[in-house]
Amino acid sequence: MKTTLKEYIDDPKNRSTVDVGLFIILILSFHFLYLGWQALEFWPVKGAIDKLSLWSVNRVYRESCWVLQNLLRIDITTESNLRLIAALSKEGTFVNVVIAPLCASLKQWLHWLFLMLIFPGPWKHKAWYIPVGLVIIELTNVVRICGILLMQMQWPGPNTFHIAHDYVFKVFFYLVIFLMWVLWVEKFKNKSSKKQVEKHE
């Protein structure tokens, strides 16, 4: 018997597959929408986005410096006008991270907002879960910046920065978003759906 798409989606046995599929579609959709909007220079709110991005990148810079100095007790050299953080590697050479505007948490914040506003689930929980997710994303970005510098300190070399920046911590960033989404699906979205089904039985 032929199964319609709606029947497949509504079948509880397919819940996990449908959820993951929707997650992938939303993440990829936003990625390409963001690239297109970036190409249009964030029209028609470029000024607001520029201010938000500047505020975000300066915040990440200050927070990363604080963590490195006060929690990790690393002796760092900074240049605030460049948002540069430098430290000595184990080989005695200086390594650094320059936090550019693109390193701000802005894209990931918007990713999270887009995903959570569209993805099904109870709005009474979205009202607090979305802001908590934004804070976690900010903290994740601080971990990313500190981690890139620490990797260069431990394994100084011409390719260490690119490996850390383009692979290790990019994957880590989106893994955190994925895990927050999994928590949302398992603890809030599916529980809410189950309760609604039980009410109608």
MINU-553464 format. One record per residue: x, y, z of N, C-alpha, C, O in turn; residue in one letter. Coordinates in steps of 0.1 Angstrom, whole numbers, padded with zeros to 4 digits, always signed. Last residue first. Layout:
N
XYZXYZXYZXYZA...
END
This chain:
201
-0065+0101+0232-0068+0087+0232-0080+0084+0242-0084+0073+0244E-0058+0127+0234-0068+0124+0224-0072+0109+0224-0081+0105+0217H-0038+0127+0254-0050+0134+0256-0062+0130+0247-0073+0130+0250K-0017+0113+0241-0024+0107+0252-0037+0114+0255-0047+0107+0260E-0009+0133+0222-0015+0120+0218-0023+0114+0228-0034+0109+0226V+0001+0152+0240-0011+0156+0232-0017+0143+0226-0030+0142+0225Q+0022+0138+0251+0011+0142+0260-0001+0146+0252-0012+0143+0256K+0039+0136+0228+0033+0124+0235+0022+0127+0244+0012+0119+0244K+0046+0162+0224+0038+0155+0214+0031+0143+0220+0020+0140+0217S+0061+0167+0247+0049+0175+0244+0040+0168+0234+0028+0168+0236S+0082+0150+0242+0073+0148+0254+0060+0155+0253+0050+0150+0257K+0093+0160+0219+0087+0147+0219+0078+0145+0231+0067+0138+0230N+0102+0186+0229+0093+0185+0217+0086+0171+0217+0074+0171+0216K+0117+0181+0254+0106+0190+0253+0096+0187+0241+0084+0186+0243F+0136+0161+0254+0131+0165+0266+0119+0174+0265+0111+0175+0275K+0143+0156+0227+0141+0145+0236+0133+0149+0248+0125+0142+0253E+0146+0181+0215+0137+0171+0209+0133+0161+0219+0122+0157+0220V+0165+0194+0232+0152+0200+0229+0142+0189+0224+0131+0188+0229W+0187+0177+0229+0181+0178+0242+0167+0184+0241+0158+0180+0248L+0192+0181+0202+0189+0168+0206+0182+0168+0220+0171+0162+0222V+0200+0208+0203+0188+0205+0196+0183+0191+0200+0171+0189+0202W+0224+0206+0217+0213+0214+0223+0200+0210+0216+0189+0210+0223M+0238+0191+0198+0235+0184+0211+0224+0192+0219+0215+0186+0225L+0241+0210+0178+0234+0197+0175+0229+0191+0189+0218+0186+0190F+0257+0229+0191+0243+0232+0186+0235+0220+0184+0223+0220+0187I+0280+0213+0194+0273+0219+0206+0258+0222+0202+0249+0220+0210V+0287+0208+0168+0283+0197+0176+0275+0202+0189+0266+0195+0193L+0294+0233+0159+0281+0228+0154+0277+0215+0162+0265+0212+0162Y+0318+0235+0174+0308+0245+0175+0294+0240+0171+0284+0241+0178F+0333+0213+0165+0329+0214+0179+0318+0224+0181+0308+0221+0188F+0338+0220+0139+0330+0209+0142+0325+0209+0156+0313+0206+0158V+0354+0242+0145+0342+0244+0137+0333+0233+0139+0321+0234+0141K+0375+0231+0158+0366+0239+0166+0354+0243+0158+0344+0247+0164F+0388+0214+0137+0385+0210+0151+0374+0218+0158+0364+0212+0162V+0387+0230+0112+0382+0216+0114+0378+0214+0128+0366+0211+0131Y+0396+0256+0112+0387+0252+0101+0381+0238+0103+0371+0234+0097D+0412+0260+0136+0401+0269+0132+0391+0263+0122+0379+0264+0124H+0430+0238+0136+0422+0241+0148+0409+0250+0144+0398+0247+0148A+0441+0240+0111+0435+0227+0115+0425+0230+0127+0414+0225+0127I+0451+0266+0111+0441+0262+0101+0434+0249+0105+0422+0248+0104H+0470+0264+0132+0459+0274+0133+0448+0269+0124+0436+0269+0128F+0488+0244+0122+0481+0242+0134+0468+0251+0135+0457+0247+0138T+0506+0248+0101+0492+0244+0098+0483+0242+0110+0471+0240+0109N+0531+0256+0111+0524+0264+0101+0509+0261+0099+0502+0269+0094P+0531+0252+0147+0535+0248+0134+0527+0256+0124+0517+0263+0128G+0529+0240+0180+0532+0251+0171+0537+0246+0158+0544+0237+0156P+0511+0226+0200+0517+0221+0188+0519+0232+0178+0513+0233+0167W+0506+0243+0222+0510+0230+0224+0517+0223+0212+0527+0216+0213Q+0499+0267+0210+0509+0267+0221+0515+0253+0223+0527+0252+0225M+0478+0259+0193+0491+0265+0188+0502+0265+0198+0514+0264+0194Q+0460+0252+0212+0465+0242+0203+0478+0247+0197+0487+0239+0195M+0454+0276+0225+0461+0265+0232+0467+0255+0223+0478+0249+0226L+0441+0290+0204+0454+0295+0209+0461+0284+0217+0474+0282+0215L+0419+0274+0201+0427+0276+0190+0441+0281+0194+0451+0276+0189I+0407+0276+0227+0412+0263+0222+0422+0265+0210+0432+0257+0209G+0399+0303+0228+0409+0298+0237+0416+0285+0232+0428+0283+0233C+0379+0301+0208+0390+0311+0207+0402+0306+0215+0414+0306+0211I+0362+0281+0219+0368+0280+0206+0380+0289+0204+0391+0284+0200R+0353+0292+0243+0361+0280+0243+0369+0278+0230+0380+0274+0230V+0339+0313+0231+0350+0316+0239+0359+0304+0240+0372+0305+0240V+0319+0298+0218+0328+0306+0210+0341+0310+0218+0352+0310+0213N+0306+0288+0240+0313+0279+0231+0323+0286+0222+0333+0281+0219T+0295+0311+0250+0305+0304+0258+0313+0295+0250+0325+0293+0251L+0276+0316+0230+0286+0326+0233+0298+0319+0240+0309+0322+0237E+0260+0293+0232+0268+0295+0220+0279+0305+0222+0290+0304+0217I+0249+0298+0257+0258+0286+0255+0266+0288+0243+0278+0284+0243I+0233+0320+0251+0244+0321+0261+0254+0310+0259+0266+0312+0259V+0215+0308+0233+0224+0319+0228+0235+0321+0238+0247+0324+0233L+0202+0289+0250+0211+0285+0239+0220+0295+0233+0231+0292+0230G+0188+0307+0266+0199+0298+0272+0208+0293+0261+0220+0293+0263V+0170+0317+0247+0180+0326+0253+0192+0318+0259+0203+0322+0258P+0156+0292+0241+0163+0299+0231+0173+0309+0237+0185+0308+0232I+0144+0285+0266+0154+0276+0260+0162+0283+0249+0174+0281+0248Y+0124+0303+0271+0136+0303+0280+0147+0295+0273+0159+0298+0276W+0106+0299+0251+0108+0313+0256+0120+0314+0265+0126+0324+0265A+0103+0272+0247+0111+0280+0237+0115+0294+0243+0126+0299+0241K+0084+0266+0266+0098+0263+0268+0107+0270+0259+0119+0273+0263H+0061+0277+0254+0064+0281+0268+0078+0277+0272+0084+0283+0281K+0060+0265+0229+0065+0278+0230+0068+0283+0244+0077+0291+0246W+0069+0232+0222+0061+0241+0230+0068+0254+0232+0079+0255+0236P+0077+0225+0187+0079+0223+0202+0071+0234+0209+0067+0243+0203G+0094+0224+0155+0082+0222+0164+0086+0221+0179+0098+0217+0182P+0115+0250+0143+0114+0236+0147+0102+0235+0157+0100+0243+0165F+0115+0278+0141+0108+0270+0131+0105+0256+0136+0095+0250+0133I+0131+0287+0162+0118+0293+0159+0109+0285+0150+0097+0286+0150L+0154+0271+0160+0144+0269+0171+0131+0276+0169+0120+0271+0174M+0166+0279+0136+0163+0265+0139+0152+0264+0149+0142+0257+0147L+0169+0307+0140+0162+0302+0128+0157+0287+0131+0146+0284+0129F+0185+0307+0164+0172+0314+0163+0163+0308+0152+0152+0305+0154L+0208+0294+0154+0201+0289+0165+0186+0294+0166+0177+0287+0167W+0217+0312+0134+0214+0297+0131+0205+0292+0142+0195+0285+0138H+0222+0334+0150+0211+0334+0140+0207+0320+0135+0195+0317+0133L+0244+0325+0164+0231+0329+0171+0219+0329+0162+0209+0324+0165W+0261+0320+0144+0256+0308+0151+0244+0312+0159+0235+0304+0161Q+0266+0346+0135+0260+0336+0126+0254+0325+0133+0243+0320+0130K+0276+0359+0159+0264+0363+0152+0258+0352+0144+0246+0350+0145L+0299+0356+0174+0289+0346+0175+0277+0348+0167+0267+0340+0167S+0328+0365+0154+0317+0368+0163+0307+0357+0164+0307+0348+0155A+0345+0362+0134+0346+0353+0145+0336+0355+0156+0335+0348+0166C+0342+0383+0117+0336+0370+0113+0337+0360+0124+0330+0349+0123L+0358+0402+0129+0343+0403+0130+0336+0390+0126+0326+0387+0132P+0386+0384+0143+0380+0392+0133+0365+0393+0135+0359+0384+0142A+0410+0380+0165+0395+0378+0165+0389+0388+0155+0386+0400+0159I+0439+0363+0161+0432+0376+0158+0418+0374+0157+0413+0366+0148V+0461+0346+0181+0448+0346+0175+0443+0360+0173+0444+0368+0182V+0495+0333+0180+0485+0343+0183+0471+0340+0176+0471+0331+0167N+0528+0326+0194+0516+0322+0186+0505+0332+0189+0505+0338+0200V+0562+0329+0196+0549+0335+0199+0539+0330+0189+0542+0329+0177F+0582+0302+0209+0579+0311+0198+0565+0317+0201+0557+0311+0209T+0589+0282+0227+0594+0295+0229+0591+0305+0218+0596+0316+0219G+0577+0258+0224+0590+0259+0218+0596+0273+0220+0607+0276+0215E+0553+0261+0235+0562+0253+0243+0576+0254+0237+0586+0250+0244K+0546+0297+0228+0544+0282+0227+0554+0275+0235+0563+0281+0241S+0533+0325+0244+0545+0317+0241+0541+0303+0239+0534+0297+0248L+0507+0344+0229+0513+0337+0240+0525+0330+0235+0526+0327+0223A+0482+0369+0221+0494+0361+0218+0499+0355+0230+0497+0360+0241A+0454+0382+0205+0458+0376+0217+0470+0367+0214+0469+0358+0205I+0439+0411+0191+0450+0401+0190+0453+0395+0204+0456+0403+0213L+0423+0432+0183+0417+0421+0190+0427+0409+0189+0423+0397+0186R+0436+0455+0175+0435+0444+0166+0427+0432+0171+0425+0422+0163L+0433+0470+0198+0428+0476+0186+0427+0465+0175+0419+0467+0165N+0445+0454+0218+0430+0455+0218+0425+0461+0205+0414+0457+0200S+0467+0431+0219+0466+0443+0212+0451+0446+0210+0445+0440+0200E+0483+0412+0246+0472+0416+0238+0474+0429+0231+0482+0438+0235T+0498+0383+0258+0500+0396+0253+0489+0400+0244+0485+0392+0235T+0494+0361+0287+0491+0365+0273+0495+0380+0270+0496+0388+0280I+0500+0335+0306+0505+0349+0304+0504+0353+0289+0510+0347+0281D+0473+0318+0320+0483+0319+0309+0487+0333+0307+0479+0342+0307I+0453+0308+0337+0465+0313+0342+0476+0314+0331+0488+0310+0334R+0427+0300+0332+0438+0291+0327+0452+0296+0331+0462+0289+0330L+0413+0320+0345+0410+0306+0347+0421+0297+0343+0425+0288+0350L+0426+0345+0338+0421+0342+0352+0418+0328+0355+0419+0323+0366N+0435+0344+0311+0443+0350+0322+0439+0345+0336+0447+0342+0344Q+0416+0331+0296+0430+0328+0295+0438+0332+0307+0447+0325+0312L+0393+0345+0304+0394+0331+0306+0409+0327+0306+0413+0319+0315V+0399+0371+0295+0396+0369+0309+0398+0354+0312+0404+0351+0322W+0401+0367+0267+0412+0372+0275+0411+0369+0290+0420+0365+0296C+0374+0360+0262+0385+0351+0259+0398+0355+0267+0405+0346+0273S+0361+0384+0268+0358+0371+0276+0369+0361+0274+0373+0354+0284E+0371+0401+0249+0373+0404+0263+0371+0391+0271+0378+0389+0281R+0363+0388+0225+0377+0391+0227+0379+0393+0242+0388+0387+0248Y+0335+0387+0227+0342+0375+0227+0357+0377+0230+0363+0369+0237V+0330+0415+0226+0327+0408+0238+0334+0394+0239+0340+0391+0249R+0338+0421+0201+0345+0428+0212+0343+0420+0225+0351+0419+0233N+0319+0407+0187+0333+0403+0185+0342+0409+0197+0351+0403+0201V+0295+0420+0194+0297+0406+0197+0312+0402+0197+0317+0395+0206S+0298+0446+0185+0296+0443+0199+0299+0429+0203+0305+0426+0213W+0300+0440+0158+0311+0446+0165+0310+0444+0180+0320+0441+0186L+0275+0428+0153+0287+0421+0150+0299+0426+0158+0307+0419+0164S+0258+0450+0158+0257+0438+0166+0270+0429+0165+0274+0424+0175L+0267+0468+0138+0268+0472+0153+0268+0459+0162+0275+0458+0171K+0260+0453+0116+0274+0458+0118+0276+0461+0132+0286+0457+0138D+0232+0452+0119+0240+0439+0119+0255+0443+0122+0262+0436+0129I+0225+0478+0116+0222+0471+0129+0231+0459+0130+0235+0456+0141A+0233+0483+0090+0239+0491+0101+0237+0484+0114+0246+0484+0122G+0218+0465+0074+0233+0464+0075+0238+0471+0087+0247+0466+0094K+0192+0458+0068+0195+0462+0082+0210+0461+0084+0215+0457+0095V+0180+0448+0045+0181+0463+0047+0185+0467+0061+0183+0478+0065P+0213+0436+0037+0202+0445+0034+0189+0440+0039+0187+0428+0038W+0237+0423+0041+0227+0423+0052+0216+0433+0050+0211+0439+0059F+0251+0422+0017+0255+0431+0027+0245+0434+0038+0243+0445+0043E+0245+0402+0000+0237+0415-0002+0240+0425+0009+0233+0435+0011L+0260+0383+0010+0264+0388-0003+0257+0401-0006+0262+0410-0013A+0245+0377+0033+0258+0383+0035+0263+0389+0021+0269+0400+0022Q+0224+0365+0021+0221+0377+0028+0234+0385+0030+0235+0397+0029W+0237+0342+0012+0230+0351+0002+0228+0365+0008+0230+0375+0002G+0245+0331+0036+0255+0334+0026+0249+0344+0015+0256+0353+0011L+0220+0326+0047+0229+0336+0054+0240+0340+0044+0243+0352+0043Y+0209+0307+0030+0202+0320+0032+0212+0330+0037+0212+0342+0033L+0227+0286+0035+0227+0293+0022+0220+0306+0022+0223+0315+0015F+0221+0281+0063+0235+0284+0058+0235+0291+0045+0243+0301+0043H+0194+0276+0063+0199+0288+0068+0213+0292+0064+0216+0303+0061F+0195+0251+0050+0187+0262+0044+0192+0275+0049+0195+0285+0042S+0210+0235+0067+0215+0238+0054+0208+0250+0048+0214+0258+0041L+0192+0235+0090+0206+0240+0091+0212+0244+0077+0218+0254+0076I+0168+0225+0078+0168+0238+0084+0183+0244+0085+0185+0256+0082L+0177+0199+0070+0171+0208+0061+0172+0223+0066+0175+0232+0058I+0185+0188+0095+0194+0190+0084+0190+0200+0074+0197+0208+0069I+0160+0188+0109+0172+0195+0114+0182+0198+0103+0186+0209+0102F+0145+0171+0093+0141+0185+0094+0152+0194+0099+0155+0205+0094L+0159+0147+0097+0158+0153+0084+0154+0167+0084+0160+0175+0076G+0155+0144+0125+0168+0146+0120+0168+0152+0106+0176+0161+0103V+0126+0140+0124+0133+0151+0132+0147+0154+0127+0150+0166+0125D+0124+0118+0108+0117+0130+0104+0124+0142+0111+0127+0152+0105V+0137+0099+0124+0142+0101+0110+0136+0115+0106+0144+0123+0099T+0121+0099+0148+0136+0103+0148+0141+0106+0134+0148+0116+0133S+0096+0091+0138+0098+0103+0144+0112+0108+0144+0115+0119+0140R+0086+0068+0127+0095+0076+0119+0099+0089+0125+0105+0097+0119N+0068+0058+0145+0080+0050+0142+0090+0058+0134+0102+0055+0135K+0046+0075+0143+0056+0077+0155+0068+0069+0152+0079+0072+0158P+0037+0090+0114+0039+0077+0120+0050+0079+0131+0061+0083+0128D+0037+0115+0101+0028+0113+0113+0030+0100+0120+0026+0098+0132D+0053+0110+0079+0057+0120+0089+0050+0118+0102+0055+0119+0113I+0038+0092+0065+0051+0088+0069+0056+0097+0080+0061+0093+0090Y+0015+0107+0059+0014+0095+0068+0027+0091+0073+0029+0086+0084E+0026+0126+0043+0020+0130+0056+0019+0118+0065+0022+0119+0077K+0034+0111+0021+0044+0118+0029+0039+0122+0042+0046+0120+0053L+0016+0080+0019+0018+0094+0016+0029+0100+0025+0032+0094+0035T+0023+0048+0008+0022+0056+0019+0025+0071+0015+0035+0074+0008T+0006+0022-0009+0013+0034-0010+0011+0043+0002+0000+0046+0006K+0008-0012+0000+0000+0000+0000+0009+0012+0000+0018+0014+0008M
END
